[in-house]
Amino acid sequence: MDQKKRILVIEDDEDVRYLLGASINEALPNVDVDEFENAENGLAKCQKQKYELVITDFKLPGMDGFDFTKKLGEHPLNANCPIIFISGYFTELEAAKNVQYFENLSFVDKPFETSQLIMHIKMKLFKDELS
C-alpha cells in the first residue's frame, strides 16, 4: 500500500485555511493535510515531518512566506519540498526573489478558484506519475 502524501498549509486567515484543507481533502482523499496559522509553527512541524508539498500565504504575521522559504531550505527533511504561494499581494519582484531559493515554486493569486489550486497541487504531487 502506498503511503499517503502530506501537505502543509500555512494561512493566517481562518476561513481561507479551512477552505484549503476542506478542498484538498475532498479532491484528494489520499492526502493528509496539516494546517497552521503562522510560519513559525509550520516551520517547527517541518523539522519533524516530511512533506511532499507546502502551500503558504505570502503575507503572514511574524515570519512572512519569503523568510519561511529561506528557512525551510535550511532543513534537510524538507529542503527540496515544492511550494505553492498563495497571495493577493505578489509583485514580480517578490516572486523573482523567491525563485532563487527554490526552483520548484508555483504562485497562485488570491482570490483563486479552488479547481485552479487543486490543479497546481496535482501537478506538484503527481508530476512523476504524469510524465
C-alpha positions as CSV (number, residue, x, y, z in Angstrom):
1,M,0.0,0.0,0.0
2,D,1.3,3.4,-0.9
3,Q,2.0,5.8,1.9
4,K,-0.2,8.9,2.0
5,K,1.3,12.1,0.7
6,R,1.4,15.0,3.1
7,I,0.7,18.7,2.5
8,L,1.4,21.5,4.9
9,V,-0.9,24.5,4.7
10,I,0.1,27.9,6.3
11,E,-2.6,30.5,6.1
12,D,-3.4,33.2,8.8
13,D,-7.0,33.7,7.6
14,E,-9.0,31.0,9.3
15,D,-11.7,30.9,6.6
16,V,-9.2,30.5,3.8
17,R,-7.2,27.9,5.8
18,Y,-10.5,25.9,6.3
19,L,-11.4,26.2,2.6
20,L,-7.9,25.0,1.6
21,G,-8.0,22.0,3.9
22,A,-11.5,21.0,3.1
23,S,-11.0,21.4,-0.7
24,I,-7.8,19.3,-0.7
25,N,-9.4,16.6,1.5
26,E,-12.4,16.4,-0.8
27,A,-10.4,16.4,-4.1
28,L,-7.6,14.2,-2.9
29,P,-8.8,11.9,-0.1
30,N,-5.5,10.0,-0.1
31,V,-3.6,13.1,1.0
32,D,-3.1,14.2,4.7
33,V,-3.2,17.9,5.4
34,D,-1.6,19.7,8.3
35,E,-2.8,23.3,8.8
36,F,-1.1,26.2,10.7
37,E,-1.9,29.8,11.1
38,N,1.7,31.1,11.1
39,A,5.0,30.2,9.6
40,E,6.8,29.7,12.9
41,N,4.5,26.8,13.9
42,G,4.6,25.4,10.3
43,L,8.4,25.5,10.3
44,A,8.6,23.8,13.7
45,K,6.4,20.9,12.2
46,C,8.7,20.8,9.2
47,Q,11.7,19.9,11.4
48,K,9.9,16.7,12.4
49,Q,7.6,15.8,9.5
50,K,8.4,15.3,5.8
51,Y,6.0,17.0,3.4
52,E,5.5,16.4,-0.3
53,L,4.1,19.9,-0.7
54,V,3.8,23.2,1.2
55,I,1.1,25.7,0.5
56,T,1.7,29.0,2.2
57,D,0.4,32.6,2.2
58,F,3.0,35.2,1.3
59,K,1.9,37.8,3.9
60,L,1.8,36.3,7.3
61,P,2.1,37.8,10.8
62,G,5.6,37.4,12.2
63,M,7.7,35.4,9.7
64,D,6.4,36.0,6.2
65,G,6.3,33.5,3.4
66,F,9.6,34.7,1.9
67,D,11.5,34.1,5.1
68,F,9.7,30.8,5.6
69,T,11.0,29.5,2.2
70,K,14.6,30.5,3.1
71,K,14.4,28.8,6.5
72,L,12.7,25.7,5.1
73,G,15.6,25.3,2.7
74,E,18.0,25.1,5.6
75,H,16.2,21.9,6.9
76,P,17.3,18.7,5.1
77,L,14.0,16.9,5.7
78,N,12.0,19.4,3.5
79,A,14.7,21.4,1.7
80,N,13.5,20.3,-1.7
81,C,9.8,20.4,-1.0
82,P,7.7,22.0,-3.7
83,I,5.9,25.2,-2.6
84,I,2.8,26.9,-3.8
85,F,2.5,30.5,-2.7
86,I,-1.0,32.0,-2.5
87,S,-1.4,35.7,-2.1
88,G,-3.2,38.8,-3.3
89,Y,0.0,40.9,-2.8
90,F,2.5,39.4,-5.2
91,T,4.7,41.5,-7.3
92,E,7.0,40.1,-10.0
93,L,10.0,41.3,-7.9
94,E,8.8,39.3,-4.9
95,A,8.3,36.2,-7.0
96,A,11.7,36.6,-8.6
97,K,13.4,36.8,-5.1
98,N,11.9,33.5,-4.1
99,V,12.9,31.7,-7.2
100,Q,16.5,32.0,-6.2
101,Y,15.8,29.9,-3.1
102,F,13.6,27.2,-4.6
103,E,13.3,26.2,-8.2
104,N,10.1,24.3,-7.5
105,L,7.7,27.2,-6.8
106,S,4.2,28.0,-8.0
107,F,2.3,31.2,-7.4
108,V,-1.5,31.4,-7.2
109,D,-3.2,34.8,-6.8
110,K,-6.0,35.4,-4.4
111,P,-8.8,35.3,-4.9
112,F,-8.4,31.9,-6.5
113,E,-10.6,29.2,-8.0
114,T,-10.4,26.0,-5.9
115,S,-10.2,24.0,-9.1
116,Q,-7.1,26.0,-10.2
117,L,-5.4,25.4,-6.9
118,I,-6.2,21.7,-7.0
119,M,-4.7,21.5,-10.5
120,H,-1.5,23.1,-9.2
121,I,-1.4,20.6,-6.3
122,K,-1.9,17.6,-8.5
123,M,0.9,18.9,-10.8
124,K,3.3,19.1,-7.9
125,L,2.3,15.9,-6.1
126,F,2.0,13.7,-9.1
127,K,4.3,15.1,-11.6
128,D,6.4,11.9,-11.8
129,E,3.3,9.9,-12.5
130,L,2.1,12.3,-15.2
131,S,5.4,12.2,-17.2
